[in-house]
Amino acid sequence: MTEWRYWLNEQRGTLIGLAIFLMMFAVYIANHPAGLTANVAQTAANKGVLLAFVAMAQALVVITAGIDLSVGMIFILTNCLASWIVVGSPLATTAGVVGVLAAGMLCGAINGLLVIYGRLQPIVATIATGAVYFGIALLLRPFPGGSVNEDLADAVTGRLFGVVPASLVLLAAVVLLVWIPFRRSVAGRAAYAAGSSEPAAFMSGMPLRRGKFAAYTVAGLFAGMGGLFLTFFTYTGEAAYASGGGYTLWSIAAVVLGGVSLYGGRGSAVGAIFGAFAARTTGDMLFVFDVDPLWQPLLQGVVLLIAVSIGAAGLLRVRNRLEWFR
């Protein structure tokens, strides 16, 4: 297999996710009353970036052959925390941002410790920790409220040069500065190896524990970024259980749409980003086509079911598990 065909095969899921998003976004824009304007692009980008951060967090755990049902609650917890501490002078705001991101990483690290050293199933561990994280969020914000540094919020959710959504630039910077270095690191390769075949990776001497712990920790960081961005987007904090659960479910759909295998070892956070934007566009399309709000949850649920089925369909044709990673 030539180099470009190998690369194409490796990136197939990501490219499919991109194609799905572009197709859905084209339909959305074609039917939007205002068409593709700077305001429409900015709004779509900001809403897509919110889910993209949570989807990136989910993708890292899924790559290790796990699943994280607490990402939505970390998202909500860091939103509530940010509404308390990301305020004041530039120095205080910077310290608050660092504190929020550190809190997200701590939540992810706790998940990793429970799975790796506590030997709990990821789904069980993250259901439990998700409940704890939401409880802390509720203590921080029993009622919606708080504030955030408005200058920073406007800069992050606004437009550069009056055209380019700043949130997309922020997302691209996170991919370049966090995801790519992680993917190319020893820990990143170990995380992929753990998802492909943990026994084989162990026999090869890969640092599996370090890789899985790093994956969970960075996943917490991504979820914390999402919660911080939510605070910038809404200027407030709210411990909304339905919102946390919704983002968790849609993050799973997003990673599948983006070509991340639910069996682990295959996919990328970039694919999850495209999947997140595609999933987010689904709701926008229902709004543009003026679908009755009573029908929207049903239709979105159908889309979620189809998205998860897409990931399982490819496995039905695989006779040997190793074929999935060729």
C-alpha positions as CSV (number, residue, x, y, z in Angstrom):
1,M,0.0,0.0,0.0
2,T,1.4,3.4,-1.0
3,E,2.0,6.1,1.6
4,W,-1.0,8.2,0.5
5,R,-3.4,5.2,0.5
6,Y,-2.2,4.3,3.9
7,W,-2.8,7.8,5.2
8,L,-6.2,7.8,3.5
9,N,-7.2,4.6,5.2
10,E,-6.0,5.9,8.6
11,Q,-8.0,9.1,8.2
12,R,-11.0,7.6,6.6
13,G,-13.3,8.0,9.6
14,T,-12.2,11.6,10.1
15,L,-12.8,12.4,6.4
16,I,-16.2,10.8,6.5
17,G,-17.1,12.9,9.6
18,L,-16.0,16.0,7.7
19,A,-18.0,15.0,4.7
20,I,-21.1,14.5,6.8
21,F,-20.7,17.8,8.5
22,L,-20.2,19.7,5.2
23,M,-23.2,18.1,3.7
24,M,-25.5,18.9,6.6
25,F,-24.1,22.4,7.0
26,A,-24.7,23.1,3.3
27,V,-28.3,22.0,3.7
28,Y,-28.6,24.2,6.8
29,I,-27.2,27.3,5.1
30,A,-29.2,26.7,1.9
31,N,-32.4,26.8,4.0
32,H,-31.4,29.5,6.5
33,P,-33.3,32.8,5.8
34,A,-30.2,34.9,6.1
35,G,-27.8,32.5,4.3
36,L,-24.1,32.3,5.3
37,T,-23.4,35.5,7.1
38,A,-20.8,36.4,9.6
39,N,-23.4,36.3,12.4
40,V,-24.8,32.9,11.4
41,A,-21.2,31.5,11.1
42,Q,-20.3,32.9,14.5
43,T,-23.4,31.4,16.2
44,A,-22.9,28.0,14.6
45,A,-19.2,28.0,15.5
46,N,-19.8,28.9,19.1
47,K,-22.4,26.2,19.6
48,G,-20.4,23.6,17.7
49,V,-17.2,24.3,19.8
50,L,-19.1,23.7,23.0
51,L,-19.9,20.1,21.9
52,A,-16.5,19.7,20.2
53,F,-14.6,20.1,23.5
54,V,-16.8,17.5,25.2
55,A,-16.5,15.2,22.2
56,M,-12.7,15.5,22.2
57,A,-12.8,14.5,25.9
58,Q,-15.0,11.5,25.1
59,A,-12.8,10.5,22.1
60,L,-9.7,10.2,24.3
61,V,-11.4,7.7,26.6
62,V,-13.1,5.8,23.8
63,I,-9.7,5.4,22.1
64,T,-8.5,3.4,25.2
65,A,-11.6,1.1,24.8
66,G,-13.5,2.8,27.6
67,I,-16.4,5.2,27.8
68,D,-16.8,8.3,30.0
69,L,-20.3,9.1,31.3
70,S,-19.0,11.9,33.5
71,V,-17.7,14.3,30.7
72,G,-21.0,16.2,30.7
73,M,-20.9,16.6,34.5
74,I,-17.2,17.8,34.4
75,F,-18.4,20.2,31.8
76,I,-21.2,21.5,34.1
77,L,-18.9,21.5,37.2
78,T,-16.2,23.6,35.5
79,N,-18.9,26.0,34.1
80,C,-20.2,26.6,37.7
81,L,-16.6,27.0,39.0
82,A,-15.7,29.4,36.3
83,S,-18.7,31.6,37.1
84,W,-17.2,32.1,40.6
85,I,-13.5,32.6,39.9
86,V,-12.9,33.8,36.3
87,V,-13.6,37.4,37.2
88,G,-11.8,40.6,38.3
89,S,-8.4,41.9,37.1
90,P,-6.5,40.3,34.3
91,L,-4.2,38.6,36.8
92,A,-7.2,37.2,38.8
93,T,-8.9,36.2,35.6
94,T,-5.8,34.3,34.4
95,A,-5.6,32.5,37.8
96,G,-9.3,31.6,37.5
97,V,-8.8,30.1,34.0
98,V,-5.9,28.1,35.2
99,G,-7.9,27.0,38.3
100,V,-10.9,25.8,36.1
101,L,-8.6,23.9,33.7
102,A,-6.8,22.3,36.7
103,A,-10.2,21.3,38.2
104,G,-11.1,19.6,34.9
105,M,-7.8,17.7,34.8
106,L,-8.2,16.7,38.4
107,C,-11.7,15.2,37.6
108,G,-10.2,13.3,34.7
109,A,-7.3,12.1,36.8
110,I,-9.7,10.7,39.4
111,N,-11.6,8.8,36.7
112,G,-8.3,7.4,35.5
113,L,-7.1,6.3,38.9
114,L,-10.4,4.5,39.6
115,V,-10.3,2.7,36.3
116,I,-6.6,1.8,36.3
117,Y,-5.8,1.2,40.0
118,G,-9.3,0.7,41.3
119,R,-9.9,-1.8,38.4
120,L,-13.5,-0.6,38.0
121,Q,-15.2,-0.7,34.6
122,P,-15.0,2.7,33.0
123,I,-18.8,3.0,32.6
124,V,-19.4,2.2,36.3
125,A,-16.6,4.4,37.6
126,T,-17.7,7.4,35.5
127,I,-21.4,7.1,36.4
128,A,-20.4,7.3,40.0
129,T,-17.9,10.2,39.6
130,G,-20.3,12.0,37.3
131,A,-22.9,12.0,40.2
132,V,-20.2,13.4,42.5
133,Y,-19.2,16.1,40.1
134,F,-22.7,17.2,39.6
135,G,-23.3,17.3,43.3
136,I,-20.3,19.6,43.7
137,A,-21.6,21.8,40.9
138,L,-25.0,22.0,42.6
139,L,-23.3,23.1,45.8
140,L,-21.4,25.8,43.9
141,R,-24.5,27.0,42.0
142,P,-27.8,25.9,43.6
143,F,-29.4,28.6,41.4
144,P,-28.1,29.9,38.1
145,G,-25.9,33.0,38.5
146,G,-22.4,34.3,38.7
147,S,-20.4,36.2,36.1
148,V,-17.3,36.2,34.0
149,N,-14.7,38.6,32.7
150,E,-16.8,40.1,29.9
151,D,-13.8,41.4,27.9
152,L,-12.3,38.0,27.7
153,A,-15.7,36.4,27.0
154,D,-16.4,38.8,24.1
155,A,-12.9,38.2,22.6
156,V,-13.3,34.4,22.7
157,T,-16.8,34.2,21.4
158,G,-16.6,37.1,19.0
159,R,-15.0,37.4,15.5
160,L,-11.5,38.1,14.3
161,F,-11.2,40.8,11.7
162,G,-15.0,40.9,11.7
163,V,-15.3,37.7,9.8
164,V,-13.5,34.6,11.4
165,P,-15.2,33.2,14.5
166,A,-12.6,33.4,17.3
167,S,-13.9,30.2,18.8
168,L,-12.7,28.2,15.7
169,V,-9.3,29.8,16.1
170,L,-9.3,28.8,19.8
171,L,-10.3,25.2,18.9
172,A,-7.6,25.0,16.2
173,A,-5.0,26.2,18.8
174,V,-6.1,23.5,21.3
175,V,-5.7,20.8,18.6
176,L,-2.2,22.1,17.7
177,L,-1.0,22.6,21.2
178,V,-2.7,19.8,23.1
179,W,-4.0,17.0,20.9
180,I,-1.2,16.7,18.4
181,P,1.6,16.6,21.0
182,F,-0.4,14.0,23.0
183,R,-1.1,11.9,19.9
184,R,2.6,11.8,19.1
185,S,3.9,11.2,22.6
186,V,4.7,7.8,24.1
187,A,1.7,8.1,26.4
188,G,-0.5,8.8,23.4
189,R,0.7,5.8,21.5
190,A,0.2,3.7,24.6
191,A,-3.4,4.9,24.8
192,Y,-4.0,3.7,21.3
193,A,-2.2,0.5,21.9
194,A,-4.4,-0.2,25.0
195,G,-7.5,0.3,22.9
196,S,-6.2,-1.9,20.0
197,S,-5.2,-4.9,22.1
198,E,-4.2,-4.4,25.7
199,P,-2.6,-7.9,26.2
200,A,-0.5,-7.5,23.1
201,A,0.5,-3.9,24.1
202,F,1.5,-5.2,27.6
203,M,3.6,-7.9,26.1
204,S,5.3,-5.3,24.0
205,G,6.3,-3.3,27.0
206,M,4.1,-0.3,26.3
207,P,3.5,2.0,29.4
208,L,-0.2,1.2,29.4
209,R,-1.0,2.7,32.8
210,R,0.7,5.9,32.0
211,G,-1.1,6.1,28.6
212,K,-4.5,5.5,30.0
213,F,-4.0,7.8,32.9
214,A,-2.8,10.6,30.5
215,A,-5.8,10.0,28.3
216,Y,-8.3,10.3,31.2
217,T,-6.5,13.4,32.5
218,V,-6.4,15.2,29.1
219,A,-10.0,14.2,28.6
220,G,-10.8,16.1,31.9
221,L,-8.8,19.1,30.5
222,F,-10.9,19.1,27.3
223,A,-14.2,18.9,29.3
224,G,-12.9,21.7,31.5
225,M,-12.2,23.8,28.4
226,G,-15.8,23.2,27.3
227,G,-17.2,24.3,30.7
228,L,-15.0,27.4,30.6
229,F,-16.2,28.2,27.1
230,L,-19.8,27.7,28.2
231,T,-19.3,30.3,30.8
232,F,-17.8,32.7,28.2
233,F,-20.8,31.9,26.0
234,T,-23.6,32.4,28.6
235,Y,-21.9,34.8,31.1
236,T,-23.2,32.6,33.9
237,G,-23.0,29.3,35.6
238,E,-25.8,26.7,36.0
239,A,-25.9,23.2,37.5
240,A,-28.3,21.8,34.9
241,Y,-28.4,18.0,35.1
242,A,-30.3,17.7,31.8
243,S,-27.6,19.7,30.0
244,G,-24.8,17.6,31.4
245,G,-26.6,14.4,30.4
246,G,-27.4,15.7,27.0
247,Y,-23.8,16.7,26.2
248,T,-22.6,13.3,27.4
249,L,-24.9,11.4,25.1
250,W,-24.2,13.7,22.1
251,S,-20.5,13.4,22.7
252,I,-20.8,9.6,22.1
253,A,-22.7,10.3,18.9
254,A,-20.1,12.8,17.9
255,V,-17.1,10.5,18.3
256,V,-18.9,7.8,16.3
257,L,-19.8,10.2,13.5
258,G,-16.2,11.3,13.6
259,G,-14.9,7.8,12.9
260,V,-13.7,6.9,16.4
261,S,-14.2,3.1,17.0
262,L,-16.3,2.3,20.1
263,Y,-14.0,-0.7,20.4
264,G,-11.0,1.5,20.9
265,G,-7.7,2.0,19.2
266,R,-8.9,3.8,16.2
267,G,-9.9,7.4,15.4
268,S,-8.8,10.9,16.5
269,A,-10.0,13.9,18.4
270,V,-10.1,15.8,15.1
271,G,-12.7,13.4,13.8
272,A,-14.7,13.9,17.0
273,I,-14.7,17.6,16.3
274,F,-16.2,17.1,12.9
275,G,-18.7,14.7,14.4
276,A,-19.6,17.3,17.0
277,F,-20.2,20.0,14.4
278,A,-22.3,17.5,12.4
279,A,-24.4,16.5,15.5
280,R,-24.8,20.2,16.4
281,T,-26.0,21.0,12.9
282,T,-28.7,18.4,13.3
283,G,-30.5,20.6,15.9
284,D,-30.0,23.7,13.8
285,M,-31.5,22.0,10.7
286,L,-34.6,21.0,12.7
287,F,-35.0,24.7,13.7
288,V,-34.5,26.0,10.1
289,F,-37.1,23.5,8.8
290,D,-39.5,24.7,11.5
291,V,-40.0,21.2,13.0
292,D,-42.5,21.2,15.9
293,P,-40.5,21.4,19.2
294,L,-42.5,18.4,20.5
295,W,-41.0,16.3,17.6
296,Q,-37.4,17.6,17.9
297,P,-36.2,15.3,20.8
298,L,-37.7,12.3,19.0
299,L,-35.9,13.1,15.8
300,Q,-32.6,13.9,17.5
301,G,-32.9,10.6,19.4
302,V,-33.3,8.8,16.0
303,V,-30.2,10.6,14.7
304,L,-28.3,9.6,17.9
305,L,-29.3,5.9,17.3
306,I,-28.3,6.0,13.7
307,A,-24.9,7.6,14.6
308,V,-24.1,4.8,17.1
309,S,-25.3,2.2,14.6
310,I,-22.8,3.5,12.0
311,G,-19.9,2.7,14.3
312,A,-21.3,-0.9,14.9
313,A,-22.0,-1.6,11.3
314,G,-18.4,-1.7,10.3
315,L,-17.6,-4.3,13.0
316,L,-20.3,-6.7,11.6
317,R,-18.1,-7.3,8.5
318,V,-14.9,-7.9,10.5
319,R,-14.1,-11.6,11.0
320,N,-10.9,-11.0,12.9
321,R,-10.5,-8.1,15.3
322,L,-7.1,-7.2,13.9
323,E,-8.7,-6.4,10.5
324,W,-10.4,-3.4,12.1
325,F,-6.9,-1.8,12.6
326,R,-5.4,-2.5,9.2
